[in-house]
Amino acid sequence: MTDGIDEALVRRLVAAQFPHWAGLDVRRVASAGTDNAMFRLGDDLAVRLPKAEWAAGHAEKEQRWLPRLAPALPLPVPRPLGAGAPSEDFGRPWGVYGWLDGADAWTSPVTDLAHAAEELGRFGVALRAVDATGGPRSFRGGAVTEWEGGHLPKAVAALSSAGLLDAPTALDAWEQVLALPAWDRHPVWLHGDLLPGNLLTRDGRLSAVIDFGGLGTGDPAADLLPAWTLLTPATRPLFRAASGLDDATWARGRGWALCWGLVTDHYYGDGGGPGTAPAPNPTLAAVARRSWTEALSELT
């Protein structure tokens, strides 16, 4: 594989560190995710290994915090069963988890969006209710400008040049986002990456939330992204009501949808031209385009 992580490596790691699972069948799970490689181990287990250094702490964070958070959450989440240590074969921490049945919401879209809207809203309420003392800061837990890092104007210019949006309209919407009041309360837990690829479905219904690599504390606004990446104008109000968040936080969430969508579409899509991204990702680009398109329609 291009990331250097394959079935043979996983077999060696499992045999060396978890010999009681040695001999189980190992199969790579296809995913558009950029942080971790996923493998099914036998019928009941999953192995996740970080693809890049920026994701090296994900497994340790999940091993520590998911057992504490899971009992409070209304949807199934990954159950850590083994903490893999760095070795000569693989120099980053990795993890073994219980397998959760289902397909991601990009591959197998949610058809019962009303149910998903209410379940995701309740999920956020339950997550925020858990004491966040000592929790790590989420990489999306601060103001959206901290994540954006000045890249949005370039993204807007590139997407405009490609004929995908009107630059003045997008920049005016961004100014509205910049004028929003900041989160001024104690930090709360947020998943940090509630994109369709991290939501599982069964029979058209939302069934689980996975990939807590972005888990941390801060402003919960980024966890409102599903309103614009997954839901429709008709089901968005259900999510908003179930989330129980104030108007300013909802508006910041829409700002995240605009900003994340524009920057990610430019980075992984075709709007920026050759060399924009080290590895184009059509799936993430499509989710991002839906995100900024839906958000922009509400800001103009």
Secondary structure, DSSP 8 states (H G I E B T S, - for coil): -TTS--HHHHHHHHHHH-GGGTTS-EEEE----SSEEEEEETTTEEEEEESSGGGTTHHHHHHHHHHHHGGG-SS----EEEEE---SS--S-EEEEE---SEETTTS--S-HHHHHHHHHHHHHHHHHS--TT--B-TTSS-HHHHHTT-HHHHHHHHHHTTSS-HHHHHHHHHHHHTS----S--EEE-S---GGGEEEETTEEEEE---TT-EEE-GGGGGTHHHHT--TTTHHHHHHHHT--HHHHHHHHHHHHHHHHHHHHHHSSTT-TTSSSS--HHHHHHHHHHHHHHHHHH-
